[in-house]
């Protein structure tokens, strides 16, 4: 008798799942064919003039004024260091990375770049010529009428 009840309950659940499955909305979106190719958005045009950009606020990491397409940036290699490391700046003409990149969190100097500062693109980004994603209402202090101490 208990086996009959279990079979009946199982059959009822199975039938109920078919009824509820018919009312589930389609998850593939408005397109009739979810596998249809969609044209990709055009890639942004990176600024490659090698001109240093004005920083928007103090302590802002500088933007990268050249293309880094194809640069290897991994645990084993960092292409940025081939020009920006202290030992290579004379030959490359590139600005040296900040001395803070050679310090530990406690302010102790290291002989090589700190592991926490090794992956450049966690702070520095290439400058791209694109429209802003959202409206920017940033106003610099100098534009707000603020003056430095002793400038009166």
C-alpha positions in Angstrom: 0.0 0.0 0.0 2.8 2.4 0.8 4.5 1.7 -2.5 1.3 2.6 -4.3 1.1 5.9 -2.4 4.7 6.7 -3.3 4.1 5.9 -6.9 0.9 8.1 -6.9 2.8 11.0 -5.3 5.6 10.7 -7.8 3.2 10.6 -10.7 1.4 13.7 -9.4 4.7 15.6 -9.0 5.7 14.6 -12.5 2.4 15.7 -14.0 2.6 19.0 -12.0 6.1 19.7 -13.3 4.8 19.5 -16.9 2.0 21.9 -16.1 4.3 24.4 -14.5 7.0 24.1 -17.1 4.7 25.3 -19.8 4.3 28.7 -18.0 8.0 29.5 -17.6 9.0 32.5 -19.6 11.6 32.1 -22.3 15.1 33.1 -21.2 16.8 33.6 -24.5 15.7 37.3 -24.9 13.8 39.1 -27.6 15.7 37.8 -30.6 14.0 34.8 -32.2 17.4 33.0 -32.6 19.8 33.4 -29.6 22.7 31.9 -31.7 22.4 34.6 -34.4 25.6 36.5 -34.7 25.5 40.1 -33.4 27.8 42.8 -34.7 30.5 43.8 -32.2 30.8 47.3 -30.9 33.8 49.1 -32.5 36.9 49.1 -30.4 37.9 52.3 -28.7 40.7 54.3 -30.2 43.6 54.6 -27.8 45.5 57.8 -27.6 49.0 57.1 -28.8 50.7 60.5 -28.9 53.0 59.8 -25.9 51.9 63.2 -24.4 51.5 63.1 -20.6 48.0 63.8 -19.6 47.0 66.3 -16.8 45.9 64.5 -13.7 42.4 65.2 -12.5 43.2 65.0 -8.8 46.2 64.7 -6.5 47.6 61.2 -6.2 45.8 60.0 -9.3 47.8 57.3 -11.0 48.9 58.7 -14.4 47.2 57.3 -17.5 49.3 55.4 -20.0 49.8 57.7 -23.1 50.5 54.9 -25.5 49.1 51.6 -26.7 49.8 48.6 -24.5 48.2 46.1 -27.0 50.2 42.9 -26.9 52.1 43.8 -23.7 52.7 40.8 -21.6 51.8 41.4 -18.0 52.1 38.2 -15.9 53.9 36.8 -12.9 56.8 35.9 -15.1 57.1 39.0 -17.3 56.2 42.7 -17.2 56.8 44.5 -20.5 56.2 47.9 -18.8 59.4 47.5 -16.8 61.5 47.1 -19.9 61.2 50.9 -20.3 60.0 52.4 -17.0 62.2 50.6 -14.5 64.9 52.8 -12.9 67.7 51.0 -14.7 66.1 51.3 -18.2 64.8 54.9 -18.2 68.1 56.5 -19.5 68.0 54.3 -22.7 64.3 54.4 -23.3 63.5 58.0 -22.4 60.4 56.9 -20.5 59.6 58.3 -17.1 60.8 56.2 -14.2 58.1 54.6 -12.0 57.6 56.3 -8.7 59.9 55.4 -5.8 56.7 54.3 -4.0 56.7 51.3 -6.3 59.9 50.2 -4.6 58.5 50.4 -1.1 56.7 47.9 1.2 53.5 48.9 3.0 55.6 49.8 6.0 57.7 52.2 3.9 60.9 50.0 3.7 62.8 50.4 0.5 63.3 47.3 -1.7 65.9 46.6 -4.3 63.3 45.7 -6.9 59.6 46.6 -7.6 57.3 45.7 -4.8 55.1 42.7 -5.6 52.0 44.7 -4.7 52.9 47.3 -7.4 54.1 44.9 -10.1 50.8 44.7 -12.1 50.7 48.1 -13.6 47.2 48.0 -15.1 45.5 47.5 -11.6 46.0 51.3 -11.3 47.2 52.7 -14.7 45.0 52.5 -17.8 45.6 53.5 -21.4 43.9 56.7 -22.4 41.1 56.1 -24.9 39.3 58.6 -27.1 35.7 57.7 -26.1 32.6 59.3 -24.9 32.0 59.1 -21.1 29.8 56.3 -19.9 28.1 58.6 -17.5 27.9 62.3 -17.1 30.9 63.7 -15.2 30.3 66.8 -13.0 33.8 66.9 -11.5 35.0 70.5 -10.9 38.6 71.3 -10.1 39.3 73.3 -6.9 41.0 76.0 -9.0 37.8 76.5 -11.0 35.8 76.9 -7.8 37.7 80.0 -6.8 39.9 78.3 -4.2 43.3 79.9 -3.8 46.5 78.7 -2.2 47.7 79.9 1.2 49.5 83.3 0.9 48.2 84.1 -2.5 46.0 87.0 -1.4 
